[in-house]
Amino acid sequence: MSDLGLWLGELAVFDATVEAVPLLWNLAVTDSVNGRSGVVELLQAILEHGNPPQIAVQRAAHRAVLNGRSTADMLACDEDAAVRAAAANLVTAIGSHVCESCRPA
């Protein structure tokens, strides 16, 4: 997960990040996946990071995470305590998300 985080959202978001977010949401809800809380934490990292030279990419990556709000709400009730905690943090981050790239024009 740490290597994936470096490539998808820990330092900045990229074109690949946008494409990976739907897969990350699917992994987060799949019970057989190990480290689901880490997947949820990576989604939050994507939401918290940007790429100012590529605002359109940043906006698309953030929107992909923001569009998963209902999934995050569901995960906040998960049987796994670590997933619940990570999802609760993500729900809070989604609810309070404001950044220049995501503001309506």
C-alpha contacts under 8 A as a table, 3 or more apart, distances in Angstrom:
res1	aa1	res2	aa2	distance
1	M	4	L	5.00
1	M	5	G	5.95
1	M	38	G	6.72
1	M	39	V	7.36
2	S	5	G	4.95
2	S	6	L	6.36
3	D	6	L	5.22
3	D	7	W	6.63
4	L	7	W	5.22
4	L	8	L	6.05
5	G	8	L	5.16
5	G	9	G	5.50
5	G	10	E	5.27
5	G	42	L	6.15
6	L	9	G	6.15
6	L	10	E	5.07
6	L	11	L	6.28
7	W	10	E	7.28
7	W	11	L	7.91
7	W	17	T	7.86
8	L	12	A	7.26
8	L	13	V	5.87
8	L	14	F	6.63
8	L	16	A	6.77
8	L	17	T	4.79
8	L	20	A	7.73
8	L	46	I	7.15
9	G	12	A	5.10
9	G	13	V	4.79
9	G	14	F	7.56
9	G	17	T	6.71
9	G	42	L	7.04
9	G	43	L	7.97
9	G	45	A	5.84
9	G	46	I	4.44
9	G	49	H	6.42
9	G	50	G	7.98
10	E	13	V	7.62
10	E	42	L	7.63
10	E	45	A	5.78
10	E	46	I	6.66
10	E	49	H	6.77
11	L	49	H	6.76
11	L	50	G	7.96
12	A	46	I	7.64
12	A	49	H	5.47
12	A	50	G	5.08
12	A	51	N	5.39
13	V	16	A	7.96
13	V	17	T	5.76
13	V	18	V	7.82
13	V	46	I	6.45
13	V	49	H	6.51
13	V	50	G	5.46
13	V	51	N	5.74
13	V	57	V	7.20
13	V	58	Q	6.03
13	V	61	A	6.84
14	F	17	T	5.07
14	F	18	V	6.87
14	F	51	N	7.33
14	F	57	V	6.30
14	F	58	Q	7.27
14	F	61	A	7.81
15	D	18	V	5.44
15	D	19	E	6.78
15	D	57	V	6.08
16	A	19	E	5.14
16	A	20	A	6.05
17	T	20	A	5.02
17	T	21	V	6.22
17	T	46	I	7.80
17	T	61	A	6.25
18	V	21	V	5.68
18	V	57	V	7.25
18	V	60	A	6.17
18	V	61	A	4.55
18	V	64	A	6.67
19	E	22	P	6.86
19	E	23	L	7.83
20	A	23	L	5.30
20	A	24	L	6.21
21	V	24	L	4.93
21	V	25	W	6.25
21	V	43	L	7.26
21	V	61	A	7.37
21	V	64	A	6.19
21	V	65	V	6.62
22	P	25	W	5.12
22	P	26	N	6.34
22	P	64	A	7.21
23	L	26	N	5.02
23	L	27	L	6.19
24	L	27	L	5.01
24	L	28	A	6.09
24	L	39	V	6.32
24	L	40	V	7.81
24	L	43	L	7.30
25	W	28	A	5.09
25	W	29	V	6.62
25	W	39	V	7.92
25	W	40	V	7.80
25	W	68	G	7.23
25	W	71	T	7.54
26	N	29	V	5.50
26	N	30	T	6.37
27	L	30	T	5.20
27	L	33	V	6.43
27	L	36	R	6.86
27	L	39	V	7.15
28	A	31	D	7.87
28	A	33	V	7.54
28	A	36	R	4.98
28	A	37	S	7.30
28	A	39	V	5.83
28	A	40	V	6.22
29	V	36	R	7.58
29	V	71	T	7.90
29	V	75	L	7.16
30	T	33	V	5.68
30	T	36	R	7.93
31	D	34	N	7.89
31	D	36	R	7.98
33	V	36	R	6.16
35	G	38	G	5.25
35	G	39	V	6.67
36	R	39	V	4.98
36	R	40	V	6.39
36	R	83	V	6.30
37	S	40	V	5.07
37	S	41	E	6.16
37	S	82	A	5.69
37	S	83	V	4.38
37	S	84	R	7.90
37	S	86	A	5.72
37	S	87	A	7.65
38	G	41	E	4.91
38	G	42	L	6.11
38	G	86	A	7.90
39	V	42	L	5.03
39	V	43	L	6.39
40	V	43	L	5.08
40	V	44	Q	6.46
40	V	83	V	7.29
40	V	86	A	6.04
40	V	87	A	6.28
40	V	90	L	7.24
41	E	44	Q	5.05
41	E	45	A	6.24
41	E	86	A	6.03
41	E	87	A	7.87
41	E	90	L	7.37
42	L	45	A	4.89
42	L	46	I	6.21
43	L	46	I	5.12
43	L	47	L	6.39
43	L	65	V	6.43
43	L	90	L	7.72
44	Q	47	L	5.02
44	Q	48	E	6.23
44	Q	65	V	7.82
44	Q	90	L	5.56
44	Q	93	A	7.10
45	A	48	E	5.03
45	A	49	H	6.16
46	I	49	H	5.39
46	I	50	G	7.55
46	I	61	A	7.05
46	I	62	H	6.86
46	I	65	V	7.58
47	L	50	G	7.73
47	L	61	A	7.32
47	L	62	H	5.10
47	L	65	V	6.46
47	L	66	L	7.82
47	L	93	A	7.89
47	L	94	I	7.82
47	L	97	H	7.92
50	G	55	I	7.79
50	G	58	Q	5.28
51	N	54	Q	5.38
51	N	55	I	6.18
51	N	57	V	7.30
51	N	58	Q	5.54
52	P	55	I	5.23
52	P	58	Q	7.33
54	Q	57	V	5.45
54	Q	58	Q	6.38
55	I	58	Q	4.93
55	I	59	R	6.02
55	I	101	S	5.94
56	A	59	R	5.09
56	A	60	A	6.14
56	A	101	S	7.48
57	V	60	A	5.09
57	V	61	A	6.11
58	Q	61	A	5.20
58	Q	62	H	6.12
58	Q	101	S	6.87
59	R	62	H	5.16
59	R	63	R	5.97
59	R	101	S	5.40
59	R	102	C	5.60
60	A	63	R	5.05
60	A	64	A	6.11
61	A	64	A	5.15
61	A	65	V	6.55
62	H	65	V	5.24
62	H	66	L	6.05
62	H	102	C	7.46
63	R	66	L	4.84
63	R	67	N	5.83
63	R	102	C	7.71
64	A	67	N	5.30
64	A	68	G	6.85
65	V	68	G	5.41
65	V	69	R	7.44
66	L	69	R	5.68
66	L	94	I	6.04
67	N	70	S	7.78
68	G	71	T	5.24
68	G	72	A	6.29
69	R	72	A	5.00
69	R	73	D	6.17
69	R	91	V	6.85
69	R	94	I	7.07
70	S	73	D	5.00
70	S	74	M	6.27
71	T	74	M	5.01
71	T	75	L	6.17
72	A	75	L	4.98
72	A	76	A	6.19
72	A	87	A	5.55
72	A	88	A	7.63
72	A	90	L	6.87
72	A	91	V	6.01
73	D	76	A	5.14
73	D	77	C	7.19
73	D	87	A	7.16
73	D	88	A	7.63
73	D	91	V	6.53
74	M	77	C	5.60
74	M	78	D	6.90
75	L	78	D	4.86
75	L	83	V	6.66
75	L	84	R	5.94
75	L	87	A	5.67
76	A	83	V	7.10
76	A	84	R	4.35
76	A	85	A	6.90
76	A	86	A	7.73
76	A	87	A	4.84
76	A	88	A	5.25
76	A	91	V	7.88
77	C	84	R	5.88
78	D	81	A	7.17
78	D	83	V	6.47
78	D	84	R	5.43
79	E	83	V	7.89
79	E	84	R	7.36
80	D	83	V	5.32
80	D	84	R	6.20
81	A	84	R	4.97
81	A	85	A	6.15
82	A	85	A	5.18
82	A	86	A	6.16
83	V	86	A	5.14
83	V	87	A	5.89
84	R	87	A	5.13
84	R	88	A	6.03
85	A	88	A	5.12
85	A	89	N	6.35
86	A	89	N	5.19
86	A	90	L	6.24
87	A	90	L	4.86
87	A	91	V	6.01
88	A	91	V	5.11
88	A	92	T	6.30
89	N	92	T	5.16
89	N	93	A	6.22
90	L	93	A	4.89
90	L	94	I	6.02
91	V	94	I	5.08
91	V	95	G	6.08
92	T	95	G	5.08
92	T	96	S	6.21
93	A	96	S	5.25
93	A	97	H	5.73
94	I	97	H	5.16
98	V	102	C	6.71
98	V	103	R	6.99
99	C	102	C	5.47
99	C	103	R	6.40
100	E	103	R	5.53
